[in-house]
Amino acid sequence: MGKAGLEWIFQNYNNQLYLLFNFVNKSHQSLEEDASVALTTDCPDTNEALKETSKKLLRAISNDEKIIELDSQYSREILSALKAFKMSSSTRNILHEMVLSQIATLQEAMFKDCLQHIYISFPKTLMSKEKVSIIDVLKHSHMADFIESHAKEEVQKLRGGIDSIQKIYNDKFNIDLTGFDDWYNIIELTYRRNLFIHNKGIINRDYLKAFTDAKKKSTKDMNAVFSSSRTDLKTTENMLKIDSFISMNDKYILDGINTLYNLNHFVREQILNKFYK
């Protein structure tokens, strides 16, 4: 495989991140245009009465309440526009959840591909006290085939997500991933992805502990965004509690993509310095 193989790994993931970044930006722009058209078409005026009615309707829609006797000539028009806006917001939430999952998947895949590359390119890193049967060895016609097969098996054994990845890079290769400036944002992002996959975006003890530990260790501000409900427009860390819904905004997702891009560069430099001096 060699150095060229390593460079290909990072180029491949950087290309995927670039495409993902452009996709998210274009999707955000499209959603904003749709909401803007609805508001402009149905609500051309912006006087105080209209603004006050808008607020009442937004609260009612956000809480899924029935609209009753709103005293404004604009009520029906605003309701139509705000429903369109809410649909745009719901679509944005779905987009963010999908992209978050993809970001975390790319991050994990990158680490595993690099791990496999190191094992195959530098077979001594596979050395352990684990016993291998002669039958397993004789299944392969060449030592290179055996090494590649064994390397893939070792990567497949990796369990425990980002915490296990951090440990194996540190223990086997003396590569300290916490040296990456935004490592604890990577931790937070990964555990947040787990919330949406396994717990419908509702904060649990695993996430709370991971975030609390990450915040204590991080030397930088966390990129995390929190909300007490799916419709709450506030984003404050004070709302962080078990059984509350965790939100995301446009900036959180785009920052996540940029952070992963920078992580790729950091890991590349660490492996090059360690194995290709």
VOPAGU-2260 file (C-alpha; in pm, 1 decimal, decimal comma):
REM VOPAGU-2260
SITE   aa  ch    i         X         Y         Z
SITE  MET   A    0       0,0       0,0       0,0
SITE  GLY   A    1     264,5     249,6     105,9
SITE  LYS   A    2     237,7     625,4     142,7
SITE  ALA   A    3      36,2     660,9    -179,1
SITE  GLY   A    4    -229,9     433,1     -32,4
SITE  LEU   A    5    -251,7     647,9     278,5
SITE  GLU   A    6    -282,8     966,2      72,8
SITE  TRP   A    7    -563,8     807,1    -128,4
SITE  ILE   A    8    -756,6     730,0     190,9
SITE  PHE   A    9    -754,0    1093,2     303,1
SITE  GLN   A   10    -821,5    1232,3     -42,3
SITE  ASN   A   11   -1123,1    1005,2     -71,5
SITE  TYR   A   12   -1273,4    1119,2     258,7
SITE  ASN   A   13   -1194,0    1484,9     195,6
SITE  ASN   A   14   -1374,9    1462,7    -138,5
SITE  GLN   A   15   -1679,2    1313,3      32,8
SITE  LEU   A   16   -1677,7    1589,2     293,5
SITE  TYR   A   17   -1650,3    1854,1      22,5
SITE  LEU   A   18   -1954,1    1711,0    -156,7
SITE  LEU   A   19   -2144,4    1688,4     171,6
SITE  PHE   A   20   -2061,5    2049,7     260,9
SITE  ASN   A   21   -2189,1    2173,3     -75,8
SITE  PHE   A   22   -2502,3    1959,8     -47,2
SITE  VAL   A   23   -2586,4    2102,2     295,5
SITE  ASN   A   24   -2526,6    2460,7     183,3
SITE  LYS   A   25   -2743,5    2421,7    -125,3
SITE  SER   A   26   -3018,1    2250,9      75,9
SITE  HIS   A   27   -3017,6    2530,5     334,4
SITE  GLN   A   28   -3037,6    2790,8      58,6
SITE  SER   A   29   -3327,8    2610,6    -106,7
SITE  LEU   A   30   -3521,3    2580,8     220,7
SITE  GLU   A   31   -3469,4    2948,9     298,7
SITE  GLU   A   32   -3592,8    3046,3     -46,1
SITE  ASP   A   33   -3905,9    2831,0      -7,9
SITE  ALA   A   34   -3990,4    2986,0     330,4
SITE  SER   A   35   -3917,3    3335,3     201,2
SITE  VAL   A   36   -4149,1    3289,5     -97,0
SITE  ALA   A   37   -4430,3    3169,1     127,8
SITE  LEU   A   38   -4395,8    3461,0     367,3
SITE  THR   A   39   -4367,4    3717,3      88,9
SITE  THR   A   40   -4665,2    3578,4    -102,6
SITE  ASP   A   41   -4903,6    3532,5     189,2
SITE  CYS   A   42   -4784,0    3812,2     418,4
SITE  PRO   A   43   -4677,9    4114,8     212,5
SITE  ASP   A   44   -4742,2    4362,7     497,3
SITE  THR   A   45   -4542,4    4399,0     818,8
SITE  ASN   A   46   -4738,2    4636,0    1043,7
SITE  GLU   A   47   -4758,3    4590,5    1420,4
SITE  ALA   A   48   -5093,0    4411,5    1417,2
SITE  LEU   A   49   -4959,7    4159,5    1168,8
SITE  LYS   A   50   -4644,4    4108,7    1373,9
SITE  GLU   A   51   -4844,3    4043,3    1690,3
SITE  THR   A   52   -5072,0    3797,3    1515,2
SITE  SER   A   53   -4768,6    3625,3    1368,4
SITE  LYS   A   54   -4628,2    3568,3    1715,3
SITE  LYS   A   55   -4956,5    3419,6    1839,6
SITE  LEU   A   56   -4981,6    3190,5    1540,6
SITE  LEU   A   57   -4621,1    3079,1    1566,9
SITE  ARG   A   58   -4671,3    2984,3    1932,6
SITE  ALA   A   59   -4990,6    2798,0    1848,0
SITE  ILE   A   60   -4836,2    2609,3    1556,2
SITE  SER   A   61   -4523,3    2525,9    1753,4
SITE  ASN   A   62   -4735,0    2371,8    2030,0
SITE  ASP   A   63   -4975,1    2205,4    1784,5
SITE  GLU   A   64   -5264,8    2401,4    1931,9
SITE  LYS   A   65   -5591,2    2476,8    1756,8
SITE  ILE   A   66   -5611,4    2829,9    1614,4
SITE  ILE   A   67   -5914,6    3006,2    1769,4
SITE  GLU   A   68   -6050,6    3357,1    1702,1
SITE  LEU   A   69   -5736,8    3551,2    1623,1
SITE  ASP   A   70   -5855,6    3907,1    1573,6
SITE  SER   A   71   -5669,8    4008,4    1261,5
SITE  GLN   A   72   -5754,2    4032,8     893,1
SITE  TYR   A   73   -5417,6    3873,5     827,7
SITE  SER   A   74   -5475,0    3558,6    1036,7
SITE  ARG   A   75   -5553,6    3320,8     752,0
SITE  GLU   A   76   -5268,8    3447,0     534,3
SITE  ILE   A   77   -5015,7    3434,7     816,5
SITE  LEU   A   78   -5130,3    3087,3     918,7
SITE  SER   A   79   -5071,4    2963,0     565,8
SITE  ALA   A   80   -4728,8    3121,9     553,8
SITE  LEU   A   81   -4623,8    2995,5     896,5
SITE  LYS   A   82   -4732,6    2642,1     814,5
SITE  ALA   A   83   -4507,6    2659,9     509,9
SITE  PHE   A   84   -4229,6    2791,6     730,9
SITE  LYS   A   85   -4282,4    2511,6     983,7
SITE  MET   A   86   -4265,2    2252,6     707,3
SITE  SER   A   87   -3938,0    2408,7     592,8
SITE  SER   A   88   -3805,6    2386,2     950,2
SITE  SER   A   89   -3912,2    2022,1     981,1
SITE  THR   A   90   -3737,2    1939,9     656,0
SITE  ARG   A   91   -3426,0    2114,1     785,3
SITE  ASN   A   92   -3433,9    1903,0    1102,8
SITE  ILE   A   93   -3453,1    1583,4     898,2
SITE  LEU   A   94   -3164,4    1703,7     682,3
SITE  HIS   A   95   -2951,3    1778,7     988,3
SITE  GLU   A   96   -3015,0    1437,9    1142,9
SITE  MET   A   97   -2922,8    1261,4     818,4
SITE  VAL   A   98   -2606,7    1465,2     769,9
SITE  LEU   A   99   -2500,5    1418,5    1132,0
SITE  SER   A  100   -2524,0    1042,6    1086,5
SITE  GLN   A  101   -2319,7    1062,7     767,2
SITE  ILE   A  102   -2050,7    1280,0     929,6
SITE  ALA   A  103   -2002,6    1037,3    1218,4
SITE  THR   A  104   -2002,2     738,7     980,1
SITE  LEU   A  105   -1729,9     896,3     764,9
SITE  GLN   A  106   -1522,9     974,2    1073,2
SITE  GLU   A  107   -1537,6     615,7    1199,6
SITE  ALA   A  108   -1469,0     471,1     854,3
SITE  MET   A  109   -1165,6     697,9     810,8
SITE  PHE   A  110   -1013,2     579,3    1137,4
SITE  LYS   A  111   -1071,6     213,1    1050,0
SITE  ASP   A  112    -928,7     248,4     698,5
SITE  CYS   A  113    -617,0     413,2     841,1
SITE  LEU   A  114    -586,1     140,9    1102,8
SITE  GLN   A  115    -606,7    -128,3     836,2
SITE  HIS   A  116    -353,1      58,3     622,7
SITE  ILE   A  117    -103,7      67,4     911,4
SITE  TYR   A  118    -150,4    -301,1     992,0
SITE  ILE   A  119     -92,5    -408,1     632,0
SITE  SER   A  120     191,3    -166,8     555,2
SITE  PHE   A  121     368,5    -229,1     886,5
SITE  PRO   A  122     290,1    -592,5     984,4
SITE  LYS   A  123     485,4    -572,4    1310,0
SITE  THR   A  124     203,3    -358,1    1447,6
SITE  LEU   A  125     -10,9    -674,1    1437,5
SITE  MET   A  126     215,3    -851,2    1685,4
SITE  SER   A  127      36,1    -971,8    1996,0
SITE  LYS   A  128      16,4   -1267,1    2232,0
SITE  GLU   A  129    -289,8   -1394,5    2049,4
SITE  LYS   A  130    -242,8   -1746,9    1910,8
SITE  VAL   A  131    -306,5   -1824,3    1542,7
SITE  SER   A  132    -368,9   -2180,7    1426,9
SITE  ILE   A  133    -162,8   -2341,1    1150,8
SITE  ILE   A  134    -487,2   -2411,8     965,8
SITE  ASP   A  135    -561,9   -2039,0     951,5
SITE  VAL   A  136    -211,9   -1967,1     820,6
SITE  LEU   A  137    -225,4   -2238,5     553,5
SITE  LYS   A  138    -550,7   -2099,4     415,8
SITE  HIS   A  139    -339,0   -1828,7     250,2
SITE  SER   A  140     -94,3   -1892,4     -32,5
SITE  HIS   A  141     129,9   -1596,5      54,8
SITE  MET   A  142     227,6   -1423,0     378,6
SITE  ALA   A  143      98,6   -1095,6     234,6
SITE  ASP   A  144    -246,7   -1250,4     195,0
SITE  PHE   A  145    -238,6   -1374,9     554,3
SITE  ILE   A  146    -132,6   -1032,1     684,4
SITE  GLU   A  147    -408,4    -854,9     491,9
SITE  SER   A  148    -670,6   -1103,1     610,6
SITE  HIS   A  149    -554,2   -1080,0     970,3
SITE  ALA   A  150    -545,1    -699,0     952,2
SITE  LYS   A  151    -906,1    -687,2     832,6
SITE  GLU   A  152   -1010,9    -922,8    1111,1
SITE  GLU   A  153    -843,3    -702,0    1371,0
SITE  VAL   A  154   -1023,9    -393,4    1241,5
SITE  GLN   A  155   -1357,3    -576,4    1240,6
SITE  LYS   A  156   -1305,7    -668,0    1606,4
SITE  LEU   A  157   -1293,6    -301,8    1702,3
SITE  ARG   A  158   -1594,6    -219,3    1919,1
SITE  GLY   A  159   -1688,1      69,9    2144,6
SITE  GLY   A  160   -1688,6     351,2    1891,0
SITE  ILE   A  161   -1482,9     666,4    1928,6
SITE  ASP   A  162   -1351,6     576,3    2275,5
SITE  SER   A  163   -1203,5     246,4    2154,3
SITE  ILE   A  164   -1056,6     420,0    1851,1
SITE  GLN   A  165    -885,6     677,8    2070,8
SITE  LYS   A  166    -745,4     403,7    2295,9
SITE  ILE   A  167    -610,5     180,2    2019,2
SITE  TYR   A  168    -436,4     468,7    1839,3
SITE  ASN   A  169    -276,7     574,2    2164,0
SITE  ASP   A  170    -185,6     227,9    2296,7
SITE  LYS   A  171     -62,5      67,3    1972,7
SITE  PHE   A  172      87,2     361,3    1783,4
SITE  ASN   A  173     143,4     628,7    2050,0
SITE  ILE   A  174     -76,1     866,9    1850,6
SITE  ASP   A  175    -262,4    1093,9    2091,8
SITE  LEU   A  176    -586,1    1200,9    1924,6
SITE  THR   A  177    -660,6    1441,7    2208,8
SITE  GLY   A  178    -381,6    1654,4    2063,3
SITE  PHE   A  179    -629,8    1760,6    1796,1
SITE  ASP   A  180    -770,5    2099,4    1902,8
SITE  ASP   A  181   -1132,9    2002,0    1841,9
SITE  TRP   A  182   -1112,1    1640,8    1959,1
SITE  TYR   A  183   -1377,3    1689,1    2226,3
SITE  ASN   A  184   -1615,6    1833,7    1969,5
SITE  ILE   A  185   -1563,1    1509,0    1779,0
SITE  ILE   A  186   -1657,1    1320,0    2096,3
SITE  GLU   A  187   -1971,8    1530,2    2141,3
SITE  LEU   A  188   -2072,0    1494,1    1776,8
SITE  THR   A  189   -2032,7    1116,2    1789,1
SITE  TYR   A  190   -2242,4    1076,0    2102,1
SITE  ARG   A  191   -2506,0    1310,7    1960,1
SITE  ARG   A  192   -2526,3    1092,9    1649,2
SITE  ASN   A  193   -2586,7     795,7    1878,7
SITE  LEU   A  194   -2876,6     981,6    2040,1
SITE  PHE   A  195   -3055,6    1027,6    1709,0
SITE  ILE   A  196   -2993,1     671,1    1594,7
SITE  HIS   A  197   -3079,3     496,0    1920,7
SITE  ASN   A  198   -3285,8     741,5    2129,2
SITE  LYS   A  199   -3478,4     972,2    1892,1
SITE  GLY   A  200   -3258,7    1268,6    1983,4
SITE  ILE   A  201   -3350,5    1252,2    2352,9
SITE  ILE   A  202   -3060,7    1312,2    2592,1
SITE  ASN   A  203   -2963,8    1007,3    2799,7
SITE  ARG   A  204   -2702,7     938,5    3068,1
SITE  ASP   A  205   -2439,4     822,9    2816,2
SITE  TYR   A  206   -2454,8    1150,0    2625,1
SITE  LEU   A  207   -2469,8    1361,9    2940,4
SITE  LYS   A  208   -2159,9    1194,7    3084,6
SITE  ALA   A  209   -1969,9    1214,1    2754,1
SITE  PHE   A  210   -2050,3    1582,9    2711,7
SITE  THR   A  211   -1970,5    1671,1    3073,1
SITE  ASP   A  212   -1635,0    1492,2    3055,0
SITE  ALA   A  213   -1553,4    1647,0    2716,6
SITE  LYS   A  214   -1635,8    1997,7    2837,0
SITE  LYS   A  215   -1406,1    1958,1    3138,3
SITE  LYS   A  216   -1114,9    1841,0    2922,9
SITE  SER   A  217   -1161,5    2071,4    2624,2
SITE  THR   A  218    -946,4    2382,7    2601,7
SITE  LYS   A  219   -1185,6    2534,2    2346,1
SITE  ASP   A  220   -1552,7    2627,5    2348,7
SITE  MET   A  221   -1778,7    2338,4    2252,3
SITE  ASN   A  222   -1983,6    2364,4    1932,5
SITE  ALA   A  223   -2283,5    2202,7    2102,8
SITE  VAL   A  224   -2635,1    2344,2    2059,6
SITE  PHE   A  225   -2922,0    2248,8    2289,5
SITE  SER   A  226   -3296,8    2298,1    2298,8
SITE  SER   A  227   -3567,4    2194,0    2544,5
SITE  SER   A  228   -3806,3    2087,7    2266,3
SITE  ARG   A  229   -3823,5    2037,5    1889,9
SITE  THR   A  230   -3992,7    2373,1    1843,9
SITE  ASP   A  231   -3802,0    2581,5    2098,6
SITE  LEU   A  232   -3594,5    2844,4    1920,8
SITE  LYS   A  233   -3364,3    2894,5    2220,4
SITE  THR   A  234   -3022,3    2729,6    2220,8
SITE  THR   A  235   -2864,3    2727,1    2563,3
SITE  GLU   A  236   -2651,8    2479,8    2752,0
SITE  ASN   A  237   -2867,5    2536,6    3061,5
SITE  MET   A  238   -3133,2    2321,7    2894,6
SITE  LEU   A  239   -2902,3    2020,8    2891,6
SITE  LYS   A  240   -3079,7    1755,5    3094,8
SITE  ILE   A  241   -3183,4    1394,6    3063,4
SITE  ASP   A  242   -3505,0    1332,6    2864,9
SITE  SER   A  243   -3489,5    1669,4    2685,2
SITE  PHE   A  244   -3461,3    1685,3    2306,7
SITE  ILE   A  245   -3127,9    1793,1    2161,8
SITE  SER   A  246   -3140,6    2028,0    1863,7
SITE  MET   A  247   -2907,5    2122,9    1580,4
SITE  ASN   A  248   -2879,9    2434,5    1369,7
SITE  ASP   A  249   -2714,0    2508,6    1035,5
SITE  LYS   A  250   -2390,4    2624,0    1196,4
SITE  TYR   A  251   -2355,5    2311,0    1409,1
SITE  ILE   A  252   -2373,8    2084,7    1102,0
SITE  LEU   A  253   -2136,2    2292,6     889,0
SITE  ASP   A  254   -1893,1    2326,2    1180,2
SITE  GLY   A  255   -1907,4    1949,1    1219,6
SITE  ILE   A  256   -1805,5    1892,8     857,5
SITE  ASN   A  257   -1520,2    2143,4     887,5
SITE  THR   A  258   -1403,4    1985,0    1213,5
SITE  LEU   A  259   -1388,8    1642,0    1051,7
SITE  TYR   A  260   -1196,5    1783,8     755,6
SITE  ASN   A  261    -939,7    1929,4     998,6
SITE  LEU   A  262    -930,1    1600,9    1190,3
SITE  ASN   A  263    -841,1    1417,1     868,6
SITE  HIS   A  264    -546,7    1651,7     820,0
SITE  PHE   A  265    -432,6    1601,6    1180,3
SITE  VAL   A  266    -449,2    1219,9    1161,9
SITE  ARG   A  267    -269,7    1221,3     826,6
SITE  GLU   A  268      17,2    1424,9     971,8
SITE  GLN   A  269      40,9    1203,1    1278,3
SITE  ILE   A  270      62,9     882,3    1072,6
SITE  LEU   A  271     313,3    1030,9     827,4
SITE  ASN   A  272     537,4    1148,1    1111,2
SITE  LYS   A  273     510,4     815,0    1289,4
SITE  PHE   A  274     560,4     573,9     998,4
SITE  TYR   A  275     693,4     764,9     695,7
SITE  LYS   A  276     973,8     985,3     823,9
